Every structure is written in structure tokens, then in C-alpha cells.
């Protein structure tokens, strides 16, 4: 292990993880808790319920890490092999944990269930390890030194794992690592590609102190940038870098922090005491649905019209087209916005039409979207989303409409 750069990693054990039945949410939880300590998860591994695979993963991890957090394989079934694997590595016996056994007997007795060899299996642990009490379940965890690394073994059930990690593993982690608080600031951007964000950040990254870094995340159609800053470099410099990044990203960043786009729009509507109505075609009411998820939306969201077919546009708004293709156009989007404003009387109205697939036109490919926002003035936009996936395209169109609404609210 490279002691100058000690690392932390997780190993998730379970065939069900490798066939796509469940996801490794435990590593995600651990990563968040470590970040709160100023630490970073360096690697996550998923292995099958196989003694050789588990052994190999543990040996490899112990050679490069100071702490290993392992989930799964501590239950009562035949595919739970973790305790057996560790006992072979340590050349020790598997023994019963008496307090856990007493808890198991009490649990089964209250439910009128019989004690079997299978149920007893989950309270076994390798004798040469230290036990981790399970406050939320029956199976105890355990930990031991493996070379220079400390390996912690926890159940795979998230509720049990989380409680054991917080109560026992975190205090041990604090002993192993010199904890330096890590601050962060996130910019959520729309309308800029990830590669463009990277190009803009290259000069800034070169100036960052050692141990401070930028993180990039794409959540279609958005791109998020996070500045991670170590406390010892001070708040003044942290704010200086924030200001520089803010200036570079101001054309695309709709918020700093963790608020979602629909939350930012609702908050701004509430702040300005303005009402909003939507007229949606290709998004099928998705924008209204996103906005009404937000607490307090009833104060400002009037409602929406979902005029999907040509007949609906005609009967709802009196809008008619001789050619069906004209329904996906700037003129249609603008007409929808104007009519929706007349009917709702709202301060602000947004509308959207587009091709979500598979149909399109000779001039407009799948992903083409026409957006209109009508408030004090009319704003119109045409975008072409880089996706042929129908659901992603609808989400993207909805996001760009929300962005336009926010921009209209922020216009002087």
C-alpha cells in the first residue's frame, strides 16, 4: 500500500448485484458519509457470492487501501459466504456471537418461529475478528487488520448497514485517518456540454491547491460542476475560486447548490408573487408535473393544458393547421402561449411543441423542440436535443422550458 496516499474502498458482495436486480446503494451512502468527514471513497468493487472471488478482492484491496468496507454475505442462506471466507483467510474458527444469539432466540420466540441451523448461521463470525453490534437486525458484523488495511464487514441490508457504519465504523475511520473538513459548492448548468465545461475549467483546475479538485456530473440535459475545497486552505481563497467559477459559468448556471430546476422556478415565482400556466404538447404535461412536486407550488402554479393532438389544439385554443407538420413549429408554440395566457390570466405562460420520435419532418429531426415563454415580453427558442430516446427527449424539452421560464422571471 502506498502510505503517502492512503485510500478507502468498498466491496459489495452478491450475485443479485451482478445480474441487475438491485444496485449498490450502500457504497453511495458510505461515500456521502466519508465526504462529510473530509474523506473520499477511492474505489468500489462488486463481486459474486464466490469464495475465490471474495478472497481475491479482499487481498487486492488490502494491498492498496487503509480501510475496506464490505457489504453482504452475512445472512442465513447458502449463498452467504463472507464469514466462511474470512475464517479461511485468518485460519480461525467460526463461532457464535452469544449476544446476537440471544437476540435471535427472543426475536423468533415472539413470532412463534423455530430455531434452525439456517437461522443460526447469521449469528456466526470469525473468532479472530472484533464484533460489530447490529442495532437494527440480527447478523453481527466484524472487523480485523489485513496487512496495513482494516477491513470492516457489514450486512448488505441498507438499514442495518447504515446504522452499524455510523455507530461503529465511522469512529474507527476517524482513528485511521487525519480528518480535514471538505467544503463544496455546486453549479447546475443547462445549455452547455460537459466537454465545454471542462475546457472552461482547465485554467482554474491548474491553480487549485493540492487536495482541492473539481467534480463533473451529467444529469441529462444538465451538467453539474462541484468545487471541493479543503478547510485548511481557508474561506477567503475558497470564495475567490467560487467567484471566478461563477463568472465563467454565469451564462448557463441556473443555481448554486442542490436545488432542482423546478424548485428554483417555484421559489422565484413565490418570491415575485407571480402565477404560471403551461401549454404543453410533446411533453404531455411533464413540466406541470415537475413543478407541482414542489411544496408550495399551489400558490403560484395555475395549471396547464395538454393539447397533444391537432384536434385538441383546435378545441382547446381554436388553433388550426392545414398541414399537421405545422403543429411542430415556432408559430404553433407561440400561438399556444398566447391563447393559454388569455384563458388563464397568469403573469407568465410557457408552451412547448416538438418531435419526440419516431416521427419527424424533412427539416426538423427527432429531438427538435420549439419553446415560447410569454410574460412582459415574448421569448422564443428552437433547440435540437442530442437524443432519440423518447423519455429523455421529453425530460430535456421540459428542462429547457423551465430554464426559459426562470430566465423570463429574472429579466430586468
KOLLUM-435570 format. One record per residue: x, y, z of N, C-alpha, C in turn. Coordinates in steps of 0.1 Angstrom, whole numbers. Layout:
<sites>
n.x;n.y;n.z;ca.x;ca.y;ca.z;c.x;c.y;c.z
X;Y;Z;X;Y;Z;X;Y;Z
...
</sites>
This chain:
<sites>
n.x;n.y;n.z;ca.x;ca.y;ca.z;c.x;c.y;c.z
8;-12;0;0;0;0;9;12;0
5;22;-8;12;35;-8;7;43;4
15;44;14;11;51;27;10;66;25
17;71;14;16;85;12;2;90;6
-5;80;1;-18;83;-4;-28;72;0
-31;71;13;-40;61;18;-54;62;13
-60;51;10;-73;52;3;-83;43;11
-96;46;7;-107;38;13;-115;33;1
-120;20;2;-128;14;-8;-138;5;-2
-148;2;-11;-159;-7;-7;-159;-19;-16
-164;-30;-10;-166;-43;-18;-180;-47;-15
-189;-47;-25;-202;-52;-24;-203;-66;-29
-208;-75;-20;-209;-90;-24;-223;-94;-27
-225;-101;-38;-239;-106;-41;-241;-108;-56
-246;-120;-59;-249;-123;-73;-260;-113;-78
-269;-109;-69;-280;-101;-73;-276;-87;-78
-264;-83;-74;-259;-70;-78;-253;-71;-92
-248;-83;-96;-242;-85;-109;-252;-89;-120
-264;-92;-116;-274;-95;-127;-284;-84;-128
-282;-73;-121;-290;-61;-123;-303;-61;-115
-305;-70;-105;-317;-70;-98;-317;-58;-88
-306;-55;-82;-305;-44;-72;-292;-36;-75
-292;-24;-70;-280;-15;-71;-272;-14;-58
-260;-11;-60;-251;-9;-48;-253;4;-42
-264;6;-35;-267;19;-28;-259;21;-15
-253;10;-10;-245;10;2;-232;18;0
-226;16;-12;-214;24;-14;-217;39;-16
-228;42;-22;-232;56;-23;-234;62;-9
-240;55;0;-242;60;14;-229;62;20
-220;53;19;-207;54;25;-199;65;20
-200;67;7;-193;78;0;-197;92;6
-210;93;8;-216;106;13;-211;108;27
-211;98;35;-206;99;49;-192;102;50
-184;96;42;-169;99;41;-167;113;37
-175;118;27;-173;132;23;-175;141;34
-185;138;42;-188;147;54;-177;148;64
-168;138;63;-156;138;72;-144;144;65
-146;148;53;-134;153;45;-126;142;39
-132;130;37;-125;119;31;-132;116;18
-126;107;10;-131;104;-3;-130;89;-5
-141;83;-10;-141;69;-14;-134;68;-28
-123;59;-28;-115;58;-40;-119;47;-50
-126;37;-45;-129;26;-54;-140;18;-48
-149;13;-57;-160;4;-53;-159;-9;-62
-160;-20;-56;-159;-33;-63;-172;-41;-60
-177;-48;-70;-188;-57;-68;-183;-71;-72
-185;-81;-63;-181;-95;-66;-193;-104;-63
-192;-116;-69;-202;-126;-68;-201;-133;-54
-211;-141;-51;-211;-149;-39;-202;-161;-41
-189;-159;-43;-180;-170;-46;-167;-168;-37
-163;-179;-30;-152;-178;-20;-139;-172;-27
-136;-177;-39;-124;-173;-45;-124;-158;-49
-136;-154;-55;-137;-140;-59;-137;-131;-47
-143;-134;-36;-143;-126;-24;-129;-125;-18
-122;-137;-18;-108;-137;-13;-99;-128;-21
-100;-130;-34;-91;-122;-43;-94;-107;-42
-107;-103;-41;-110;-89;-40;-104;-83;-27
-105;-91;-16;-100;-86;-3;-85;-85;-3
-78;-95;-9;-64;-94;-10;-59;-82;-18
-65;-80;-29;-61;-69;-38;-64;-55;-31
-75;-54;-24;-79;-42;-17;-69;-39;-6
-65;-49;2;-57;-48;13;-43;-43;9
-39;-45;-3;-26;-40;-8;-25;-26;-12
-37;-20;-14;-37;-6;-18;-45;4;-9
-52;-1;1;-60;7;9;-58;6;24
-62;16;31;-61;16;45;-74;11;52
-85;13;45;-98;9;50;-106;3;39
-112;-9;42;-121;-16;33;-134;-18;40
-145;-14;33;-158;-16;39;-165;-26;30
-169;-37;36;-175;-48;28;-190;-50;32
-198;-52;22;-213;-54;24;-217;-68;19
-226;-74;27;-233;-86;22;-226;-99;26
-234;-110;24;-229;-123;26;-229;-128;41
-237;-121;49;-237;-124;64;-251;-130;68
-259;-133;58;-272;-138;62;-273;-153;64
-285;-159;64;-287;-173;67;-288;-183;56
-286;-178;43;-288;-187;32;-274;-192;27
-275;-202;18;-264;-209;13;-254;-200;5
-259;-189;0;-250;-180;-8;-244;-170;1
-246;-170;14;-239;-161;23;-226;-167;28
-215;-163;22;-202;-170;24;-191;-161;30
-195;-149;34;-184;-139;38;-177;-144;51
-184;-148;61;-178;-152;73;-169;-164;71
-173;-173;63;-165;-185;60;-153;-181;53
-154;-172;43;-142;-167;36;-132;-161;45
-136;-152;54;-127;-145;63;-120;-155;72
-128;-165;77;-122;-175;86;-111;-183;79
-113;-186;67;-102;-193;59;-90;-184;58
-92;-171;55;-81;-162;54;-73;-161;67
-80;-160;78;-74;-158;91;-70;-172;98
-74;-183;91;-72;-196;97;-77;-197;111
-90;-194;112;-96;-194;126;-110;-201;125
-116;-204;136;-129;-210;136;-140;-199;134
-151;-204;130;-163;-196;130;-171;-199;143
-174;-189;151;-181;-191;164;-194;-183;165
-202;-187;174;-214;-179;177;-212;-167;185
-219;-156;181;-218;-144;189;-230;-145;199
-227;-147;211;-238;-150;221;-248;-139;223
-244;-127;224;-255;-116;225;-264;-116;213
-259;-118;201;-267;-119;189;-276;-131;189
-270;-142;194;-278;-155;195;-290;-153;204
-288;-146;216;-299;-144;225;-310;-135;219
-305;-125;211;-314;-116;204;-322;-124;194
-316;-133;187;-322;-141;177;-333;-150;183
-330;-157;194;-339;-165;201;-352;-158;205
-349;-146;211;-360;-137;215;-369;-133;204
-363;-129;193;-370;-125;181;-379;-136;175
-373;-148;174;-380;-159;168;-392;-164;178
-389;-164;190;-399;-168;200;-411;-160;200
-409;-147;199;-421;-137;199;-429;-139;186
-423;-145;176;-431;-147;163;-435;-161;161
-432;-170;171;-436;-184;171;-429;-192;160
-416;-187;157;-408;-194;147;-398;-203;153
-394;-214;146;-385;-223;151;-370;-219;148
-361;-222;158;-347;-220;156;-342;-231;147
-335;-228;136;-330;-238;127;-315;-235;125
-308;-245;119;-294;-243;116;-292;-231;106
-302;-229;98;-301;-217;88;-302;-204;95
-311;-203;105;-313;-190;112;-301;-188;121
-295;-199;126;-283;-197;135;-271;-193;127
-271;-196;114;-259;-192;106;-256;-177;106
-266;-169;107;-264;-155;106;-258;-148;119
-257;-156;130;-250;-150;142;-236;-156;144
-231;-162;133;-217;-167;134;-207;-156;129
-195;-156;134;-185;-147;130;-171;-154;132
-161;-149;124;-147;-155;126;-142;-151;139
-137;-161;147;-132;-159;160;-121;-149;162
-113;-147;152;-101;-138;153;-104;-124;149
-117;-120;148;-121;-107;145;-128;-100;157
-130;-87;155;-138;-80;165;-152;-78;160
-162;-80;169;-176;-79;165;-181;-65;164
-190;-63;154;-197;-50;153;-212;-53;156
-217;-47;166;-231;-50;170;-240;-44;159
-251;-52;157;-261;-48;147;-274;-43;155
-276;-30;156;-287;-25;164;-300;-26;157
-300;-28;143;-312;-29;136;-316;-42;130
-308;-52;133;-310;-66;128;-304;-76;136
-302;-88;130;-298;-100;138;-283;-103;136
-278;-102;123;-265;-106;120;-254;-96;124
-245;-100;133;-234;-91;137;-224;-89;125
-217;-78;125;-206;-75;116;-193;-78;124
-182;-75;117;-169;-77;124;-159;-70;116
-147;-68;122;-136;-62;115;-123;-67;120
-112;-66;112;-99;-71;116;-88;-64;107
-76;-65;111;-65;-60;103;-60;-70;93
-59;-65;81;-54;-74;70;-42;-67;63
-30;-70;68;-19;-62;64;-19;-48;70
-18;-38;62;-19;-24;67;-33;-19;67
-42;-27;61;-56;-23;60;-65;-28;71
-75;-21;74;-86;-25;83;-98;-28;75
-103;-40;76;-115;-45;68;-127;-46;77
-137;-39;73;-150;-39;81;-160;-47;73
-167;-56;79;-177;-64;73;-191;-62;79
-200;-58;70;-214;-54;74;-224;-61;66
-236;-62;71;-247;-68;63;-250;-60;51
-256;-66;41;-260;-59;29;-273;-51;30
-281;-54;40;-294;-47;41;-291;-33;45
-295;-23;37;-291;-9;39;-294;-4;53
-306;-6;58;-310;-1;71;-300;-6;82
-296;-18;81;-287;-24;91;-273;-19;89
-269;-19;76;-255;-14;73;-253;0;77
-263;9;74;-261;23;77;-260;26;92
-268;19;100;-267;21;115;-254;16;120
-249;5;115;-236;-1;120;-224;8;115
-226;13;103;-215;21;98;-214;34;106
-225;40;109;-225;53;117;-220;51;131
-224;40;138;-222;38;152;-208;33;154
-203;24;146;-190;17;148;-179;20;138
-182;20;126;-172;21;115;-167;36;115
-175;46;115;-171;59;115;-161;63;126
-163;59;138;-153;62;149;-140;55;146
-140;43;140;-128;36;137;-121;43;125
-128;48;116;-123;55;104;-116;68;109
-122;75;119;-115;87;124;-102;84;130
-100;72;136;-87;68;142;-77;66;131
-82;61;120;-72;57;109;-67;69;101
-76;79;100;-73;90;90;-72;103;97
-64;112;92;-63;125;97;-74;133;90
-85;136;97;-97;142;91;-95;157;89
-97;161;76;-97;175;73;-110;179;66
-118;187;71;-131;190;66;-131;195;52
-140;189;43;-140;193;29;-153;201;27
-151;213;21;-162;221;17;-165;219;3
-177;223;-2;-181;221;-16;-191;232;-20
-190;235;-33;-200;244;-39;-203;238;-53
-216;237;-56;-220;231;-69;-227;242;-78
-224;241;-91;-231;249;-101;-239;240;-110
-252;242;-111;-260;234;-120;-262;242;-133
-258;236;-144;-258;243;-157;-267;236;-167
-272;244;-176;-281;239;-187;-277;247;-200
-276;239;-211;-272;246;-223;-258;246;-227
-250;239;-219;-236;238;-222;-231;223;-221
-223;218;-230;-219;204;-230;-208;202;-219
-207;190;-214;-197;186;-204;-183;190;-209
-180;187;-222;-166;190;-227;-164;205;-227
-174;213;-229;-172;227;-229;-169;232;-214
-177;226;-205;-174;230;-191;-159;227;-187
-155;215;-192;-141;211;-189;-131;221;-195
-133;225;-207;-124;234;-214;-124;248;-206
-135;252;-201;-136;265;-194;-129;264;-180
-129;251;-175;-123;249;-161;-109;246;-162
-103;243;-173;-89;239;-174;-80;249;-167
-81;262;-170;-72;272;-163;-74;273;-148
-86;271;-144;-89;271;-129;-84;259;-122
-85;247;-128;-80;235;-122;-65;236;-120
-58;242;-129;-43;243;-128;-39;251;-116
-48;260;-111;-45;268;-100;-49;263;-86
-57;252;-86;-62;247;-73;-51;241;-64
-52;244;-51;-42;238;-42;-43;223;-42
-33;216;-38;-33;202;-37;-44;197;-27
-51;187;-32;-62;181;-24;-75;188;-26
-76;199;-34;-88;205;-38;-90;201;-53
-103;199;-57;-105;195;-70;-119;198;-75
-121;197;-88;-134;199;-94;-140;185;-98
-153;184;-95;-161;172;-99;-171;175;-110
-172;166;-120;-182;169;-131;-192;158;-131
-205;162;-133;-216;152;-133;-226;156;-144
-230;147;-152;-240;149;-162;-253;143;-158
-264;151;-157;-277;146;-155;-286;152;-166
-287;144;-177;-293;149;-189;-306;158;-186
-307;170;-192;-297;176;-201;-287;186;-194
-287;184;-181;-279;193;-173;-264;188;-171
-255;197;-168;-242;194;-164;-239;201;-151
-234;194;-141;-232;200;-128;-217;200;-125
-212;211;-120;-198;212;-116;-197;215;-101
-188;208;-94;-187;210;-79;-172;212;-76
-170;223;-69;-157;226;-63;-155;220;-50
-146;212;-48;-143;205;-35;-130;212;-29
-132;217;-17;-121;226;-11;-118;222;3
-105;220;6;-101;216;19;-100;228;29
-106;226;41;-108;236;50;-95;244;53
-83;237;54;-71;243;58;-66;254;48
-72;254;36;-67;265;27;-76;277;28
-85;277;37;-92;290;41;-104;294;33
-113;301;40;-125;305;34;-123;316;23
-113;325;26;-111;336;16;-108;331;2
-98;322;2;-94;316;-11;-105;308;-18
-113;301;-9;-125;293;-14;-134;303;-21
-137;314;-15;-147;323;-21;-141;330;-33
-128;331;-34;-122;337;-46;-124;327;-58
-122;314;-55;-124;305;-66;-138;304;-70
-147;305;-60;-162;305;-63;-165;316;-72
-160;328;-69;-163;340;-77;-158;338;-91
-146;332;-93;-141;330;-106;-149;320;-114
-153;309;-108;-161;299;-115;-175;305;-118
-181;313;-108;-194;319;-110;-194;328;-123
-184;335;-124;-183;345;-136;-182;337;-149
-174;326;-149;-172;318;-161;-185;311;-165
-193;307;-155;-205;298;-158;-218;306;-158
-217;319;-156;-230;327;-154;-240;326;-165
-236;323;-177;-245;322;-189;-253;309;-188
-248;299;-181;-255;286;-181;-260;282;-167
-254;287;-157;-257;282;-143;-271;288;-139
-280;279;-135;-293;284;-131;-294;285;-115
-285;278;-109;-284;279;-94;-271;274;-89
-267;278;-77;-256;273;-70;-261;265;-58
-258;252;-57;-263;244;-46;-270;232;-52
-279;226;-44;-286;214;-47;-300;215;-51
-305;227;-53;-320;228;-56;-322;224;-71
-332;216;-73;-335;212;-87;-341;224;-94
-341;223;-108;-346;234;-116;-360;238;-113
-369;228;-111;-383;231;-108;-385;238;-95
-376;235;-85;-376;241;-72;-372;256;-74
-362;259;-82;-357;272;-84;-368;281;-90
-375;275;-100;-386;282;-107;-397;285;-97
-402;275;-89;-413;278;-80;-408;288;-69
-396;287;-64;-392;297;-54;-392;311;-60
-388;312;-72;-388;326;-78;-402;331;-81
-411;322;-85;-425;326;-86;-431;331;-73
-428;323;-63;-433;327;-49;-427;340;-45
-414;342;-47;-408;354;-43;-414;366;-50
-417;365;-63;-422;376;-70;-438;377;-70
-444;367;-64;-458;366;-62;-465;366;-76
-459;358;-85;-465;356;-99;-470;343;-101
-480;342;-110;-486;329;-114;-482;324;-127
-482;311;-129;-477;305;-141;-487;295;-146
-489;295;-160;-497;284;-167;-488;279;-178
-491;266;-181;-483;259;-192;-493;254;-202
-488;254;-215;-495;248;-226;-485;238;-232
-487;225;-230;-477;215;-234;-483;206;-245
-475;203;-254;-478;193;-265;-469;181;-263
-457;182;-268;-448;170;-269;-444;164;-255
-444;173;-245;-440;168;-232;-452;162;-224
-464;163;-229;-475;156;-223;-478;160;-208
-476;172;-205;-478;177;-191;-467;175;-181
-456;170;-186;-444;167;-177;-440;179;-169
-440;191;-176;-435;203;-169;-444;207;-157
-457;206;-159;-466;209;-148;-464;198;-137
-462;186;-141;-460;175;-131;-447;178;-122
-437;182;-129;-424;185;-122;-426;197;-112
-433;207;-117;-435;219;-108;-444;216;-96
-454;208;-98;-463;205;-87;-458;195;-78
-447;189;-80;-440;181;-70;-435;189;-58
-433;202;-61;-426;211;-51;-436;217;-41
-433;216;-29;-442;221;-18;-443;236;-20
-456;241;-19;-458;255;-21;-462;259;-35
-462;249;-44;-465;252;-58;-479;256;-60
-488;252;-52;-502;256;-53;-504;271;-52
-495;278;-46;-496;293;-45;-494;300;-59
-486;293;-68;-482;300;-80;-485;293;-93
-487;280;-92;-489;272;-104;-504;271;-107
-509;279;-117;-523;279;-121;-528;265;-126
-520;259;-134;-523;247;-141;-517;246;-155
-522;236;-162;-517;235;-176;-527;229;-185
-524;231;-198;-532;225;-209;-523;215;-216
-528;203;-218;-520;193;-226;-528;190;-238
-524;198;-249;-531;197;-262;-522;189;-271
-524;176;-271;-514;167;-278;-518;166;-293
-530;162;-296;-534;160;-310;-538;174;-316
-539;174;-329;-543;186;-336;-557;190;-332
-566;180;-330;-580;183;-326;-581;189;-312
-571;185;-303;-571;191;-290;-567;206;-291
-557;209;-299;-553;223;-301;-564;231;-306
-572;225;-315;-583;233;-321;-594;235;-311
-598;224;-304;-609;226;-294;-606;234;-282
-593;232;-277;-589;240;-265;-586;255;-268
-580;257;-280;-575;271;-283;-580;277;-296
-587;269;-304;-591;274;-317;-580;275;-327
-569;268;-324;-557;268;-333;-559;257;-344
-558;261;-357;-560;251;-368;-548;252;-377
-545;241;-383;-534;240;-393;-538;232;-405
-535;236;-416;-538;229;-429;-529;217;-430
-516;219;-425;-507;208;-426;-503;204;-412
-505;191;-408;-502;186;-395;-488;190;-390
-478;190;-399;-464;194;-396;-463;208;-390
-473;216;-393;-472;230;-388;-474;230;-373
-479;219;-367;-482;219;-353;-469;218;-345
-458;214;-352;-445;215;-346;-437;226;-352
-439;238;-346;-433;250;-352;-433;261;-342
-425;271;-345;-425;283;-337;-438;290;-336
-445;290;-348;-459;297;-348;-468;290;-339
-468;276;-339;-477;269;-331;-474;271;-316
-461;270;-312;-457;272;-298;-461;286;-293
-459;296;-302;-463;310;-298;-478;311;-297
-485;305;-306;-500;306;-305;-505;299;-293
-499;288;-289;-503;281;-277;-501;290;-264
-490;297;-264;-486;305;-253;-496;317;-252
-499;323;-263;-508;335;-263;-522;331;-259
-527;320;-264;-541;315;-260;-541;311;-246
-531;304;-241;-531;300;-227;-531;312;-218
-524;322;-222;-524;335;-213;-537;341;-213
-544;341;-224;-558;347;-224;-567;339;-215
-566;325;-216;-576;317;-208;-572;317;-193
-559;317;-190;-555;316;-176;-554;330;-169
-551;340;-176;-548;353;-170;-536;353;-161
-527;344;-163;-515;343;-155;-504;353;-159
-496;356;-149;-485;366;-152;-475;360;-162
-473;347;-162;-463;341;-171;-469;328;-176
-466;325;-189;-470;313;-196;-459;307;-204
-458;294;-204;-448;287;-212;-455;277;-221
-450;274;-233;-455;264;-242;-444;257;-249
-447;245;-253;-437;236;-260;-444;227;-270
-438;226;-282;-441;216;-292;-428;210;-297
-429;198;-302;-416;192;-307;-418;178;-312
-408;172;-318;-407;158;-322;-400;150;-312
-407;141;-306;-401;132;-296;-398;118;-302
-402;116;-314;-399;103;-321;-411;94;-320
-412;84;-330;-402;82;-341;-404;92;-352
-416;98;-353;-419;107;-364;-411;120;-363
-408;126;-375;-402;139;-376;-405;145;-390
-398;155;-393;-401;161;-406;-388;162;-414
-389;166;-427;-377;166;-435;-367;176;-430
-372;187;-424;-363;198;-419;-360;197;-404
-369;191;-397;-367;190;-382;-365;175;-378
-354;171;-373;-352;158;-369;-358;155;-355
-358;142;-351;-363;139;-338;-354;146;-327
-361;152;-318;-354;160;-307;-356;174;-309
-362;178;-321;-364;193;-323;-376;198;-314
-373;209;-308;-383;214;-298;-384;229;-301
-397;234;-300;-400;248;-301;-406;253;-288
-400;263;-282;-404;268;-269;-408;283;-270
-418;286;-262;-423;300;-261;-426;303;-247
-422;315;-242;-425;320;-229;-430;334;-230
-442;336;-225;-448;349;-226;-451;355;-212
-445;366;-210;-447;374;-197;-448;389;-201
-439;397;-196;-439;411;-201;-435;412;-215
-427;402;-220;-424;401;-234;-424;387;-239
-423;385;-252;-423;371;-257;-409;367;-260
-406;355;-255;-393;348;-258;-395;335;-265
-388;333;-276;-390;321;-284;-376;314;-286
-376;301;-287;-364;294;-289;-366;281;-296
-357;277;-304;-357;263;-311;-344;256;-306
-346;244;-302;-334;236;-298;-335;222;-304
-324;216;-306;-324;202;-311;-317;194;-300
-324;185;-293;-319;177;-283;-310;166;-288
-299;163;-282;-290;152;-288;-294;138;-283
-307;134;-285;-311;121;-281;-323;117;-289
-324;104;-292;-335;99;-299;-344;91;-289
-340;90;-277;-348;83;-266;-360;92;-263
-372;87;-264;-384;95;-262;-385;101;-248
-383;93;-238;-385;98;-224;-374;109;-221
-362;106;-225;-351;116;-223;-354;129;-230
-359;128;-243;-362;140;-250;-373;148;-244
-383;141;-238;-394;148;-231;-388;155;-219
-380;148;-211;-374;154;-200;-365;166;-204
-358;165;-214;-349;176;-219;-357;188;-223
-368;186;-231;-376;197;-235;-383;204;-223
-387;196;-214;-393;202;-201;-383;210;-194
-370;205;-193;-360;213;-186;-357;226;-193
-356;226;-206;-353;239;-213;-365;248;-212
-377;243;-211;-388;252;-209;-387;258;-195
-384;251;-185;-382;256;-171;-371;266;-171
-360;264;-178;-349;273;-179;-354;287;-185
-362;286;-196;-367;298;-202;-376;306;-193
-384;298;-185;-393;305;-176;-385;312;-165
-375;306;-160;-366;312;-150;-359;324;-155
-354;323;-168;-348;335;-174;-357;347;-175
-370;343;-179;-380;354;-180;-383;361;-167
-383;353;-156;-386;358;-143;-374;367;-138
-362;364;-143;-350;371;-139;-347;383;-148
-355;385;-158;-353;396;-167;-356;409;-160
-348;419;-162;-350;432;-155;-360;440;-163
</sites>
